[in-house]
Amino acid sequence: MLFQLEAAGIGAREVVDSYKDYFGEGPLPDEFAIDFFIAVAKSIEKIDEIVVSVSDNWRMERMSRVDRNILRMGTHELTADEETPPLVVINEAVELAKRFGTLESPAFVNGILDRIARDAKRLD
């Protein structure tokens, strides 16, 4: 849904409705996933600022869409969710990067999220 939000230029609710219409025959995201997506979408500008602030010489546009959206999800969890341990957030993001990104994606995602977690005082 984050890909569609970025590509289609429509609002978060319209993305959810479009997703449900298109994939209505298959498994749909649960309420947690929808709420998480909407929270990330609402904060995307602030999230992007955080990512860029710790990314040496990387603009969001230079990052692959996969990496960019994994970083957005991870950054949201690290900065807005005090319940999930930061190492769990980072590990899950790295696993997504391994599965969907390039060979360089896991290390890139790990490095950025580690810096964000340290800046947010969630890692020592």
Legacy VTK file of the C-alpha trace (Angstrom):
# vtk DataFile Version 3.0
C-alpha trace
ASCII
DATASET POLYDATA
POINTS 124 float
0.000 0.000 0.000
2.946 2.346 0.610
4.055 1.747 -2.979
0.600 2.678 -4.233
0.445 5.747 -2.005
3.689 6.953 -3.524
2.918 6.007 -7.126
-0.736 6.959 -7.416
-0.697 10.236 -5.523
-3.986 9.497 -3.762
-4.872 9.587 -0.077
-4.312 6.756 2.382
-8.014 5.849 2.674
-8.332 5.712 -1.119
-5.310 3.395 -1.220
-6.938 1.049 1.305
-10.216 1.059 -0.629
-8.396 0.478 -3.918
-6.410 -2.374 -2.390
-9.576 -4.006 -1.074
-11.300 -3.603 -4.449
-8.362 -5.036 -6.383
-7.500 -7.904 -4.024
-11.003 -8.540 -2.706
-10.858 -12.211 -3.675
-7.639 -12.879 -1.793
-6.461 -12.285 1.753
-6.884 -8.700 2.813
-4.752 -6.862 5.338
-6.098 -7.022 8.870
-7.049 -3.934 10.855
-3.594 -3.758 12.457
-1.954 -3.570 9.019
-4.419 -0.953 7.788
-4.028 1.165 10.930
-0.239 0.847 10.675
-0.281 1.903 7.011
-2.495 4.915 7.755
-0.250 5.971 10.650
2.836 5.787 8.432
1.042 7.659 5.641
-0.015 10.455 8.008
3.554 10.893 9.257
5.405 10.258 6.010
6.937 13.744 5.724
8.274 13.667 9.290
9.469 10.081 8.810
11.278 11.043 5.612
12.971 13.947 7.417
14.236 11.571 10.098
15.544 9.080 7.532
17.314 11.763 5.505
18.813 13.316 8.646
20.754 10.105 9.390
21.418 9.095 5.776
24.791 10.428 4.744
24.449 11.807 1.210
21.209 9.914 0.487
18.037 11.670 -0.574
14.795 9.707 -0.404
14.508 9.841 -4.201
17.881 8.089 -4.569
16.808 5.134 -2.419
15.033 2.221 -4.032
11.291 2.138 -3.432
11.684 -1.073 -1.468
14.356 0.333 0.837
12.553 3.651 1.203
9.283 2.058 2.272
10.924 -0.469 4.596
12.739 2.439 6.233
9.477 4.329 6.574
7.823 1.425 8.372
10.819 0.824 10.615
11.239 4.503 11.435
7.590 4.777 12.386
7.902 1.809 14.717
11.109 3.123 16.285
9.777 6.629 16.868
6.066 6.131 17.537
5.814 2.640 19.065
7.404 2.246 22.486
6.151 -1.349 22.879
8.141 -3.129 20.188
11.805 -3.570 21.143
14.083 -1.720 18.725
16.142 -4.806 17.909
12.949 -6.591 16.846
11.968 -3.664 14.614
15.399 -3.574 13.001
15.551 -7.349 12.546
12.129 -7.471 10.885
13.062 -4.612 8.571
16.320 -6.341 7.619
14.410 -9.553 6.877
12.059 -7.620 4.580
15.075 -6.051 2.881
16.623 -9.498 2.362
13.429 -10.812 0.849
12.407 -7.883 -1.334
15.462 -5.658 -1.756
18.834 -5.864 -3.426
21.961 -7.512 -2.054
22.918 -4.176 -0.468
19.491 -3.504 1.043
19.834 -5.426 4.334
23.034 -3.626 5.382
21.667 -0.256 4.242
18.379 -0.690 6.138
20.191 -1.994 9.222
22.580 0.964 9.295
19.902 3.617 8.888
17.494 2.122 11.439
20.301 1.550 13.936
21.188 5.257 13.773
17.529 6.240 14.128
17.109 3.972 17.153
20.257 5.394 18.763
19.148 8.975 18.070
15.748 8.180 19.591
17.600 6.782 22.640
16.042 3.368 22.102
19.441 1.644 21.752
22.542 2.173 23.854
LINES 1 125
124 0 1 2 3 4 5 6 7 8 9 10 11 12 13 14 15 16 17 18 19 20 21 22 23 24 25 26 27 28 29 30 31 32 33 34 35 36 37 38 39 40 41 42 43 44 45 46 47 48 49 50 51 52 53 54 55 56 57 58 59 60 61 62 63 64 65 66 67 68 69 70 71 72 73 74 75 76 77 78 79 80 81 82 83 84 85 86 87 88 89 90 91 92 93 94 95 96 97 98 99 100 101 102 103 104 105 106 107 108 109 110 111 112 113 114 115 116 117 118 119 120 121 122 123
